[in-house]
Amino acid sequence: MTSPHTDTTIAPTEREIRQVFIGLIIMLALGAIDQSIVATALPRIVSDLGGMSHLSWVVTAYVLASTATMPLYGKLSDQYGRKPMVYVAVITFLLGSILSGAARNLPELIVFRAVQGLGAGGLVPLAQIIIGDMLSPTRRGRWQGVIAAIFAICSVLGPLLGGVITDLLSWHWIFYINLPVGAVAMVMMGRALRQYTPLHARRIDYIGSVLMTVATVAFLLVLTLGGSTWPWFSTPLASMAILALVSGAWFVRHVQREPEPVLPLGLFHNRLFVIASTVMAMTFMGLMGASLFFPLFFQLVMGASPARSGLLIGPLMAGMAASSLFNGRVLLRAGRYKPAQVSGLAMAALAFAVLTWGAATSQSLFVIEPAILALGLGLGLVMPNMTIAVQNALAPVHRGVGTATLAFFRSLGGLIGVAGSGAILAWQLRLHGGTGALTPLPGEGAATATWSRAASTAVPLYRHAISMTFLIGTCVIACAFLLILLMPELPLRDHHPAPAATAD
């Protein structure tokens, strides 16, 4: 019998890999497309359910729940195996979809979206972990690149599908459509995926799980509500910040004493893991913080219609998809991942600098669009490689929780970027005489219609404020570039690293 701590197993056949990967693609599509497809239907949801003042919580509740549960899925998959946790994640996601589609008012929808997020938190980490189980690091790049490409494609298809489904059927069906897709994913994974022998004893750190979840959710609430729903110096925000600090400190003290903690502190003794997690967080901090204002920049500053602004953002996703696939199929064949990451962050920092200059000096789309494409190309070289680097550096016993924790830091960085950029934009508007409220955009035909006098006078103000968010993005990505230079590069293993697999 193979020891649970042995890094050997019978390698999966190419047929098994293809079958599992098809199931993973379907599973990933569920989570990747959900956010953008729901965002498109929000106006119709408000018209049916009301509650405009709390509408943002339809998205926020999902993001909070999915981000907070990512490390838990990784740890539990190390203890109980990947296959059971895939079932838990997909079933929870589908249950949340059913409940969300049947919601009768906005508070119900917000709660049910949180349930959906509890399942979504496992979709991406588990897919990356399973690929790490099945393939050696030298072969893993191709499939990780495809995952990044799927996210880019889904982010483009989501708004289109959301609009079509909402117009032809109703907003309820943007949730119900998940059911047949999720069922197919579960059948595919159930038939093709082996159940790997757990690498840890089946002991759950309940106290650590609760403390980590409370600390994470409290911190995320401070980020998402501070400066908007709650003033920065308000009692509710201060109380939530204190809760995050106290529960976080208690969690650190707990895991130091717990023999089987939900988040092993040994991970943070690994220099590569610490640098990789920080770089990933900073990369998404800059990306999400700046790209949040691309539609606002195109519509309010450059006078594009909403539909055209969506097309103008397309090069970002196209660049990420193209470079991710090229990286996985070509660059990683040399057995090295760091050169592509260094080049990618350098390209992204330069692209952000061009965007900052272009926005501040009223450059045309002939400058802005190539810079957005270059930004996507650069970031597509960073993200898949970072997962491969972390999985290659960690022992199999920590592969699940390490991969999921990396995804957690990526999501956390994105949330910090969004919250921080929103605060910077509002600060710049107040500093230069604005009200902090967005000037209403023109209606259909905005690209050719004459702007109102109020909107025209607001253009320079918003141009300056948005260019400042791009400048902050430039600085953050530049810091990530400097930090990754310090990250060690370990040779990629060419043997199969999975734990022992057993028949079901």
C-alpha positions as CSV (number, residue, x, y, z in Angstrom):
1,M,0.0,0.0,0.0
2,T,1.3,3.4,-0.9
3,S,2.2,5.6,2.1
4,P,0.0,8.7,2.4
5,H,3.2,10.8,2.5
6,T,4.7,9.3,-0.6
7,D,5.0,11.6,-3.6
8,T,4.3,8.8,-6.1
9,T,1.3,7.3,-7.8
10,I,0.2,5.7,-11.0
11,A,0.2,8.5,-13.6
12,P,-3.2,9.3,-15.1
13,T,-3.6,8.4,-18.8
14,E,-4.1,11.1,-21.4
15,R,-7.7,10.1,-21.8
16,E,-8.3,10.6,-18.0
17,I,-6.6,14.0,-18.1
18,R,-8.8,15.1,-21.0
19,Q,-12.0,13.9,-19.4
20,V,-11.2,15.5,-16.1
21,F,-10.1,18.8,-17.8
22,I,-13.4,19.0,-19.7
23,G,-15.2,18.7,-16.4
24,L,-12.9,21.4,-14.8
25,I,-13.6,23.8,-17.7
26,I,-17.3,23.5,-17.2
27,M,-16.8,23.9,-13.4
28,L,-14.6,26.9,-13.9
29,A,-17.1,28.5,-16.3
30,L,-19.7,28.4,-13.6
31,G,-17.7,30.7,-11.3
32,A,-16.0,32.7,-13.9
33,I,-19.1,33.8,-15.8
34,D,-21.3,34.4,-12.7
35,Q,-20.1,37.8,-11.7
36,S,-20.4,39.5,-15.1
37,I,-23.7,37.8,-16.0
38,V,-25.3,38.9,-12.8
39,A,-24.0,42.5,-13.1
40,T,-25.7,42.9,-16.5
41,A,-29.1,41.9,-15.0
42,L,-28.9,44.2,-11.9
43,P,-31.1,47.0,-13.4
44,R,-33.9,44.5,-14.2
45,I,-33.5,42.9,-10.7
46,V,-33.9,46.4,-9.1
47,S,-37.0,47.1,-11.1
48,D,-38.6,43.8,-9.9
49,L,-37.4,43.6,-6.3
50,G,-36.6,47.2,-5.5
51,G,-34.0,48.1,-2.9
52,M,-31.7,50.3,-5.0
53,S,-29.7,51.4,-1.9
54,H,-28.6,47.9,-1.1
55,L,-28.1,46.7,-4.7
56,S,-24.3,46.5,-4.4
57,W,-24.7,43.8,-1.8
58,V,-25.9,41.4,-4.5
59,V,-22.3,41.4,-5.7
60,T,-20.6,42.1,-2.3
61,A,-22.2,39.2,-0.5
62,Y,-21.0,36.7,-3.2
63,V,-17.5,38.1,-3.2
64,L,-17.1,38.1,0.6
65,A,-18.3,34.5,0.9
66,S,-16.2,33.2,-1.9
67,T,-13.0,34.9,-0.8
68,A,-13.4,33.9,2.9
69,T,-13.8,30.2,2.1
70,M,-11.0,29.7,-0.4
71,P,-8.3,28.6,2.1
72,L,-10.9,26.3,3.8
73,Y,-11.5,24.3,0.6
74,G,-7.7,23.9,0.1
75,K,-7.2,22.5,3.6
76,L,-10.2,20.3,3.6
77,S,-9.2,18.9,0.2
78,D,-5.9,17.9,1.8
79,Q,-7.7,16.1,4.6
80,Y,-10.6,14.5,2.8
81,G,-9.5,14.4,-0.9
82,R,-10.3,16.6,-3.9
83,K,-13.3,14.7,-5.2
84,P,-15.6,15.2,-2.1
85,M,-14.8,18.8,-1.9
86,V,-15.6,19.3,-5.6
87,Y,-19.0,17.8,-4.9
88,V,-19.5,20.2,-1.9
89,A,-18.4,23.2,-3.9
90,V,-20.6,22.5,-6.9
91,I,-23.7,21.4,-4.9
92,T,-23.5,24.5,-2.7
93,F,-23.1,26.7,-5.7
94,L,-26.1,25.2,-7.4
95,L,-28.2,25.4,-4.2
96,G,-27.4,29.1,-4.0
97,S,-28.3,29.4,-7.7
98,I,-31.8,27.8,-7.1
99,L,-32.5,30.0,-4.1
100,S,-31.3,33.1,-5.8
101,G,-33.5,32.5,-8.8
102,A,-36.5,32.0,-6.5
103,A,-35.8,35.1,-4.4
104,R,-38.9,37.2,-3.7
105,N,-37.1,40.3,-2.4
106,L,-33.7,41.9,-2.3
107,P,-32.7,40.8,1.2
108,E,-33.4,37.2,0.3
109,L,-31.4,37.5,-2.9
110,I,-28.4,38.9,-0.9
111,V,-28.5,36.0,1.5
112,F,-28.8,33.4,-1.3
113,R,-26.0,35.0,-3.2
114,A,-23.8,34.5,-0.1
115,V,-24.8,30.8,-0.2
116,Q,-23.8,30.7,-3.8
117,G,-20.5,32.4,-2.9
118,L,-19.8,29.7,-0.3
119,G,-19.7,27.2,-3.2
120,A,-17.9,29.5,-5.6
121,G,-15.0,29.8,-3.2
122,G,-13.9,26.3,-4.0
123,L,-14.3,26.2,-7.8
124,V,-11.1,27.9,-8.9
125,P,-8.7,26.6,-6.1
126,L,-9.9,23.0,-6.5
127,A,-9.5,23.2,-10.3
128,Q,-5.9,24.4,-9.9
129,I,-5.2,21.8,-7.1
130,I,-6.5,18.9,-9.3
131,I,-4.3,20.0,-12.2
132,G,-1.4,20.0,-9.8
133,D,-2.3,16.5,-8.6
134,M,-2.5,15.1,-12.1
135,L,0.4,16.7,-14.0
136,S,4.0,17.3,-13.3
137,P,5.1,21.0,-13.1
138,T,6.7,20.8,-16.5
139,R,3.4,19.8,-18.1
140,R,1.2,21.9,-15.9
141,G,1.7,25.3,-17.7
142,R,-0.4,24.4,-20.7
143,W,-3.4,23.6,-18.6
144,Q,-3.0,26.5,-16.2
145,G,-2.7,28.8,-19.2
146,V,-6.0,27.5,-20.5
147,I,-7.6,28.3,-17.1
148,A,-6.5,31.9,-17.4
149,A,-7.8,32.1,-20.9
150,I,-11.2,30.7,-19.8
151,F,-11.6,33.5,-17.3
152,A,-10.7,36.1,-19.9
153,I,-13.2,34.7,-22.4
154,C,-16.0,34.3,-19.8
155,S,-15.5,37.9,-18.6
156,V,-16.4,38.9,-22.2
157,L,-19.2,36.5,-22.8
158,G,-20.8,37.1,-19.4
159,P,-22.4,40.5,-20.1
160,L,-23.6,39.3,-23.5
161,L,-25.2,36.2,-22.1
162,G,-26.7,38.1,-19.2
163,G,-28.4,40.6,-21.5
164,V,-29.7,37.9,-23.9
165,I,-31.1,35.7,-21.1
166,T,-32.6,38.6,-19.2
167,D,-34.3,40.0,-22.4
168,L,-35.6,36.7,-23.7
169,L,-36.6,35.0,-20.4
170,S,-36.1,36.9,-17.1
171,W,-33.4,37.6,-14.6
172,H,-34.3,34.5,-12.7
173,W,-32.9,32.4,-15.5
174,I,-29.4,33.8,-15.1
175,F,-29.3,31.6,-12.0
176,Y,-31.3,28.7,-13.2
177,I,-29.1,28.2,-16.2
178,N,-26.4,27.1,-13.8
179,L,-28.3,23.9,-12.9
180,P,-27.8,21.8,-16.1
181,V,-24.2,23.1,-16.6
182,G,-23.3,22.2,-13.0
183,A,-25.0,18.8,-13.3
184,V,-22.8,18.0,-16.4
185,A,-19.7,19.1,-14.6
186,M,-20.5,16.8,-11.6
187,V,-21.1,13.8,-13.9
188,M,-17.9,14.4,-15.8
189,M,-15.8,14.8,-12.6
190,G,-17.5,11.9,-10.9
191,R,-16.7,9.5,-13.7
192,A,-13.1,10.6,-14.6
193,L,-11.6,12.0,-11.4
194,R,-9.8,9.6,-9.1
195,Q,-10.1,9.9,-5.4
196,Y,-6.7,10.7,-4.0
197,T,-5.7,9.3,-0.6
198,P,-5.9,12.1,2.0
199,L,-2.5,13.3,3.0
200,H,-3.6,14.4,6.5
201,A,-5.5,12.8,9.3
202,R,-9.2,13.6,9.2
203,R,-9.1,16.3,11.9
204,I,-10.9,19.6,11.3
205,D,-9.7,22.7,13.0
206,Y,-13.2,24.1,13.8
207,I,-12.0,27.0,16.0
208,G,-9.3,28.1,13.5
209,S,-11.9,27.9,10.7
210,V,-14.3,30.2,12.5
211,L,-11.6,32.6,13.6
212,M,-10.1,32.9,10.1
213,T,-13.6,33.4,8.5
214,V,-14.6,36.0,11.1
215,A,-11.3,37.9,10.6
216,T,-11.5,37.7,6.8
217,V,-15.1,38.8,6.6
218,A,-14.6,41.7,9.1
219,F,-11.6,42.9,7.2
220,L,-13.4,42.7,3.8
221,L,-16.4,44.6,5.2
222,V,-14.1,47.4,6.3
223,L,-12.7,47.5,2.8
224,T,-16.0,47.4,0.9
225,L,-18.1,49.6,3.2
226,G,-15.5,52.1,4.4
227,G,-16.0,55.5,2.9
228,S,-19.3,54.6,1.3
229,T,-21.9,52.9,3.5
230,W,-20.0,53.7,6.6
231,P,-17.8,56.9,7.0
232,W,-14.1,56.1,7.7
233,F,-14.3,57.5,11.2
234,S,-17.7,56.0,12.2
235,T,-18.4,53.8,15.1
236,P,-19.7,50.8,13.0
237,L,-16.5,50.8,10.9
238,A,-14.2,51.1,13.9
239,S,-16.1,48.2,15.6
240,M,-15.6,46.0,12.5
241,A,-11.9,46.9,12.3
242,I,-11.5,46.0,16.0
243,L,-13.2,42.7,15.4
244,A,-10.9,42.0,12.5
245,L,-7.8,42.8,14.5
246,V,-8.9,40.8,17.6
247,S,-10.1,37.7,15.7
248,G,-7.0,37.9,13.5
249,A,-4.6,38.0,16.5
250,W,-6.5,35.2,18.2
251,F,-6.3,33.1,15.0
252,V,-2.5,33.5,14.8
253,R,-2.1,32.5,18.4
254,H,-4.4,29.5,17.9
255,V,-2.6,28.1,14.8
256,Q,0.7,28.3,16.7
257,R,-0.6,25.8,19.2
258,E,-2.9,23.7,17.0
259,P,-1.3,20.5,15.8
260,E,-3.4,20.5,12.6
261,P,-4.3,24.1,11.9
262,V,-6.6,25.2,9.1
263,L,-3.9,27.4,7.7
264,P,-0.4,26.0,8.6
265,L,2.0,28.8,9.5
266,G,4.8,26.7,8.0
267,L,3.6,28.0,4.6
268,F,4.8,31.4,5.5
269,H,8.3,30.1,6.3
270,N,8.6,29.3,2.6
271,R,10.2,32.4,1.0
272,L,8.9,31.6,-2.5
273,F,5.3,31.2,-1.2
274,V,5.4,34.5,0.7
275,I,6.8,36.5,-2.2
276,A,4.5,34.8,-4.7
277,S,1.4,35.5,-2.6
278,T,2.4,39.1,-2.1
279,V,3.2,39.6,-5.8
280,M,-0.2,38.0,-6.8
281,A,-2.1,40.3,-4.3
282,M,-0.3,43.4,-5.6
283,T,-0.8,42.4,-9.3
284,F,-4.6,42.1,-8.8
285,M,-4.6,45.2,-6.6
286,G,-3.2,47.2,-9.5
287,L,-5.3,45.5,-12.2
288,M,-8.7,45.6,-10.5
289,G,-8.1,49.0,-9.0
290,A,-7.4,50.6,-12.3
291,S,-9.5,48.5,-14.7
292,L,-12.6,49.3,-12.6
293,F,-12.5,52.8,-14.1
294,F,-11.9,51.8,-17.7
295,P,-15.7,52.0,-18.5
296,L,-16.0,55.3,-16.7
297,F,-13.0,56.7,-18.5
298,F,-14.3,55.6,-22.0
299,Q,-17.9,56.8,-21.4
300,L,-17.4,59.9,-19.3
301,V,-14.1,61.2,-20.5
302,M,-13.9,60.0,-24.1
303,G,-17.7,60.1,-24.8
304,A,-18.1,56.4,-25.9
305,S,-21.5,54.7,-25.5
306,P,-21.8,51.9,-22.9
307,A,-21.8,49.2,-25.6
308,R,-18.7,50.6,-27.3
309,S,-16.9,51.0,-24.0
310,G,-17.3,47.3,-23.4
311,L,-15.7,46.6,-26.8
312,L,-12.8,49.0,-26.0
313,I,-12.0,47.0,-22.8
314,G,-11.8,43.8,-24.9
315,P,-8.1,44.0,-25.7
316,L,-7.3,43.6,-22.0
317,M,-9.0,40.2,-21.9
318,A,-7.8,39.2,-25.4
319,G,-4.2,40.0,-24.3
320,M,-4.5,37.9,-21.1
321,A,-5.9,34.9,-23.0
322,A,-3.3,35.0,-25.8
323,S,-0.3,35.4,-23.5
324,S,-1.6,32.7,-21.0
325,L,-1.9,30.2,-23.8
326,F,1.4,31.1,-25.4
327,N,3.1,30.9,-22.0
328,G,1.7,27.5,-21.3
329,R,2.5,26.0,-24.7
330,V,5.8,27.6,-25.5
331,L,7.6,29.5,-22.8
332,L,7.3,26.8,-20.0
333,R,8.8,24.1,-22.2
334,A,12.2,25.5,-21.1
335,G,11.4,24.4,-17.6
336,R,11.6,28.0,-16.2
337,Y,8.8,30.3,-15.1
338,K,10.5,33.3,-13.6
339,P,11.7,35.0,-16.8
340,A,8.2,35.1,-18.2
341,Q,6.9,36.6,-14.9
342,V,9.6,39.3,-14.7
343,S,8.9,40.2,-18.4
344,G,5.2,40.2,-17.8
345,L,5.3,42.5,-14.8
346,A,7.7,44.9,-16.6
347,M,5.4,45.0,-19.6
348,A,2.4,45.6,-17.3
349,A,4.1,48.4,-15.4
350,L,5.1,50.1,-18.7
351,A,1.6,49.7,-20.1
352,F,0.1,51.3,-16.9
353,A,2.6,54.2,-17.2
354,V,1.4,54.8,-20.8
355,L,-2.2,54.7,-19.7
356,T,-1.5,57.2,-17.0
357,W,0.2,59.6,-19.5
358,G,-2.5,59.0,-22.1
359,A,-5.4,59.7,-19.8
360,A,-3.7,62.8,-18.3
361,T,-2.8,64.3,-21.7
362,S,-6.0,63.5,-23.6
363,Q,-4.3,61.0,-26.0
364,S,-6.5,59.2,-28.6
365,L,-7.5,55.5,-28.7
366,F,-4.5,54.8,-30.9
367,V,-2.4,55.2,-27.7
368,I,-4.9,53.9,-25.1
369,E,-5.9,50.7,-26.8
370,P,-2.4,49.3,-27.5
371,A,-1.5,50.1,-23.9
372,I,-4.5,48.1,-22.7
373,L,-3.6,45.2,-24.9
374,A,0.0,45.3,-23.6
375,L,-1.3,45.3,-20.0
376,G,-3.3,42.1,-20.7
377,L,-0.3,40.5,-22.4
378,G,1.9,41.2,-19.5
379,L,-0.5,40.0,-16.8
380,G,-1.2,36.8,-18.7
381,L,2.5,35.9,-18.2
382,V,2.3,36.3,-14.5
383,M,-0.8,34.6,-13.1
384,P,-0.6,31.0,-14.4
385,N,3.1,30.8,-13.7
386,M,2.6,31.9,-10.1
387,T,0.3,28.9,-9.4
388,I,2.9,26.6,-10.9
389,A,5.7,28.1,-8.9
390,V,3.9,27.7,-5.6
391,Q,2.8,24.1,-6.3
392,N,6.3,23.2,-7.4
393,A,7.8,24.7,-4.1
394,L,5.4,23.1,-1.6
395,A,5.3,19.5,-0.4
396,P,2.3,17.5,-1.6
397,V,0.9,17.6,2.0
398,H,0.4,21.3,1.7
399,R,-0.4,21.6,-2.0
400,G,-4.1,22.0,-1.6
401,V,-4.1,24.7,1.2
402,G,-1.1,26.5,-0.5
403,T,-2.9,26.7,-3.8
404,A,-6.1,27.9,-2.3
405,T,-4.3,30.4,-0.1
406,L,-2.6,31.9,-3.1
407,A,-6.1,32.3,-4.7
408,F,-7.3,33.9,-1.5
409,F,-4.5,36.5,-1.7
410,R,-5.3,37.2,-5.3
411,S,-8.9,37.8,-4.5
412,L,-8.0,39.9,-1.5
413,G,-5.7,42.0,-3.5
414,G,-8.4,42.7,-6.0
415,L,-10.8,43.8,-3.3
416,I,-8.2,46.1,-1.8
417,G,-7.5,47.6,-5.2
418,V,-11.2,48.3,-5.9
419,A,-11.8,49.8,-2.5
420,G,-8.6,51.9,-2.6
421,S,-9.1,53.2,-6.1
422,G,-12.7,54.2,-5.3
423,A,-11.4,56.2,-2.3
424,I,-8.6,57.8,-4.3
425,L,-11.1,58.8,-7.0
426,A,-13.5,60.4,-4.5
427,W,-10.6,62.2,-2.8
428,Q,-9.3,63.6,-6.0
429,L,-12.8,64.8,-7.0
430,R,-13.2,66.6,-3.6
431,L,-9.6,68.0,-3.8
432,H,-10.2,69.6,-7.1
433,G,-13.6,71.0,-6.5
434,G,-15.8,68.1,-7.5
435,T,-18.7,66.8,-5.5
436,G,-17.6,63.1,-5.5
437,A,-20.8,62.1,-7.3
438,L,-20.6,61.0,-10.9
439,T,-22.1,63.2,-13.6
440,P,-24.9,61.4,-15.4
441,L,-23.8,59.9,-18.6
442,P,-25.5,60.8,-21.9
443,G,-28.0,58.3,-23.3
444,E,-27.9,56.4,-26.5
445,G,-25.7,57.9,-29.2
446,A,-23.4,59.4,-26.6
447,A,-20.4,59.2,-28.8
448,T,-21.9,61.6,-31.3
449,A,-24.3,63.6,-29.3
450,T,-23.5,67.0,-27.8
451,W,-22.7,66.8,-24.1
452,S,-24.5,69.0,-21.7
453,R,-22.7,72.0,-20.3
454,A,-22.4,70.3,-16.9
455,A,-20.9,67.1,-18.3
456,S,-18.4,69.0,-20.4
457,T,-17.1,71.0,-17.5
458,A,-16.7,67.8,-15.5
459,V,-14.6,66.0,-18.1
460,P,-11.2,67.6,-17.1
461,L,-12.0,66.8,-13.5
462,Y,-12.7,63.2,-14.1
463,R,-9.8,62.9,-16.5
464,H,-7.4,64.0,-13.8
465,A,-9.0,61.8,-11.1
466,I,-9.0,58.6,-13.2
467,S,-5.4,59.2,-14.4
468,M,-4.4,59.3,-10.7
469,T,-5.9,55.8,-10.2
470,F,-3.8,54.6,-13.2
471,L,-0.8,56.2,-11.6
472,I,-1.4,54.3,-8.4
473,G,-1.8,51.1,-10.5
474,T,1.6,51.8,-12.1
475,C,3.3,52.2,-8.7
476,V,1.7,49.0,-7.4
477,I,2.7,46.9,-10.4
478,A,6.2,48.4,-10.4
479,C,6.6,47.4,-6.7
480,A,5.4,43.9,-7.6
481,F,8.1,43.8,-10.4
482,L,10.8,44.8,-7.9
483,L,9.6,42.2,-5.4
484,I,9.5,39.3,-7.9
485,L,13.2,39.9,-8.6
486,L,13.8,38.6,-5.1
487,M,11.8,35.4,-5.6
488,P,13.9,32.2,-5.9
489,E,13.3,30.0,-8.9
490,L,13.2,26.3,-8.2
491,P,13.7,23.8,-11.0
492,L,10.4,22.4,-12.3
493,R,10.0,18.8,-11.4
494,D,9.3,16.5,-14.4
495,H,7.9,13.5,-12.4
496,H,4.3,13.1,-11.4
497,P,3.8,14.7,-8.0
498,A,0.3,13.5,-7.1
499,P,-0.6,11.7,-3.9
500,A,-1.7,8.1,-4.1
501,A,-4.9,7.6,-6.0
502,T,-7.5,5.0,-5.1
503,A,-10.4,3.6,-7.0
504,D,-13.9,4.7,-6.0
